[in-house]
């Protein structure tokens, strides 16, 4: 057995330097699996042991816990949930086509989804470090911008679909 075959070459994921010729390095732990790799070759993950209904049950419990934490800890989520509590019943009962109704409801749910994702990014950034860093600020600003876009989509959707109905209703009163 050659001594060179026992050497490991450490490379960063985006390192474009040439690998030393003659050294057979095993695949880097962060590189994607090849089609020849079997699922059995993955390292054991104790959090991925559940399958089928057990996995779905645990996923549902984790999701409900996520809702509880978001409601308790995130004031923006509470505000948007209050807005959803008003708009979702309106979206169900407003006299529009089924497709328009689905779009109205989806636009409200989109805001909640993006806010949850934004909160998860913020929590992950805060978990890594609470010190001020330009990349942390950028990541949080991107999440905030995504929420703003989702809110804009919601406002435009409701304005374009429900706005004309409200306008006709207002004109019929006078």
N, C-alpha and C positions, 0 to 999 in steps of 0.2 A: 504494500500500500504506500503510495507516495505521501510525503509530508504535505505537499501542496494541496492535496485533496481534503485535508483536515482543516485548512484555513477557511475562515468565513470572511467575506468582504462585506463590510457595512456600507450601504448606500442610502442616502436620503431618497424619499419617493420621487422627487423631481430632479435628482442629480443626473446631469447629462454627461458626466465624465465617462470615459471608456473604462470598462472593467479590465483588470489585469488579465492578459492572455495567459493561459496555462493554469489558471486557478478555477476549479469548478465549484462555484458557490451555490449553496441551496437557495431556493427562491426566498426572497425577502418576506418577512412575516406580513408586511402591509401590501404586498403585491396581490393582484387578483388571482384566484385559483385557475388552474388550467383545466381543460376538459378532462384530462387524465386523472385529476385529483378526485378522490371519492369523498363523500360526506364524512366517512369515518376518519379521514385524515385531518379533520378540523380539530382544534383543541376543544376540550370539554368545557361547556358553558353551563353552569348550574341553573341559570335563569331561562334556558331554552329547553328544558327537559319535558315540558308538558306538550301534549298533542291533543288534537280533537276537541271535544267538548270541555275538557279540563283547561286547555289553553284559552278557549273562548271565555270561559267563566272567569279565569284570572285576568284576562284582558279587560273584561267588562268591569271587574272590581277596580282595576287600576284606572280605567277611564272615569268611573264615578268618583274615585278619590281625586283625580285631576280636576274635575268639576268643583268638588268641595273646596279644594285648595284655591282654585281660581276665584271662586265666589268670596272666600274668606280673605284672601291676600291681595287681590288685584282690583283696585277701584275702577279702572277703565273697563274691565270685564263686567263688573256689576252695572255700570252705566249702560253698556251695550246690551246686557241681558235685560235691563229695564226697557230699553228701546225695543228689543225683540219681543218682549211680553206685550207690548202695545201693537207692534206692526204685524206680528204673525197672525193674531186673530183677524186683524183688518185684511190681511192678504188672503185669508181663507174665505171671508164673507164678501169681499168687494166683487161687484158683478163684472167679471172679466172672463176671458176664455181660459180653459184649463192650462194651456201652455203659459199664458201670461201670469196666471196664479202661481204656477211652479217657479217662474222666473222671479216673481216678487218674493216668494218664500226663500228661494235659493240665495238671493242677494242679501237677505238678512242673516241667514245661516253662514254665508261667506264671511261676513264681518266677525262673527263669533269665532269661526275657525282660524282666521288670520290673527285675531287677538290672542287666542290660545297659543298659536305658534310663536308670536312675538314674545309672549310671556315666557315661553320655554327657552327662547334664545337669550332673553335677559337673565333668566335664572342660571343658565349654563355659563354665561359670561361672568356673572357675579360669583359663581362657584369657583371658577378658575382664579379670579383675582378681583378684589374691590378697588385696587389702585386705578387711577386714571390712565388710560392708554388710548392712543389714537385708533387702533384697530377695534378695541372694545366699543368705543364711541361710534365708530363707523357701523359695526354690526347692529348696535342698538338703534341707530338712526335708520338703517335699512329696514329693520323690523317695524319701526314707527311709520316709515313711509309706506310700507305694505299695508298697514292698517288704514292709513289715510286713503290709499287707492281703493281699498275694499269699501270704505265708507262712501267714497265718491261714486263708486259703481252702484251702491245701494241707493243713494240719493238720486242719481240719474235714472235708474231703473224705475223707482217709484214715481219720479217726476214725469217720465215719459209715458208710463202706463196709467197711473192714477190721476196725474195732473189734468189731462183732458176731461176725465170724468168729473173731477171737482169743478173745473171751469164751466162745463155744461150745467152742472147742478146749481152753481152760483148764478149763472145767467137766467136759469128758470125761476129763481126766487124773485128776480126784479122784473 
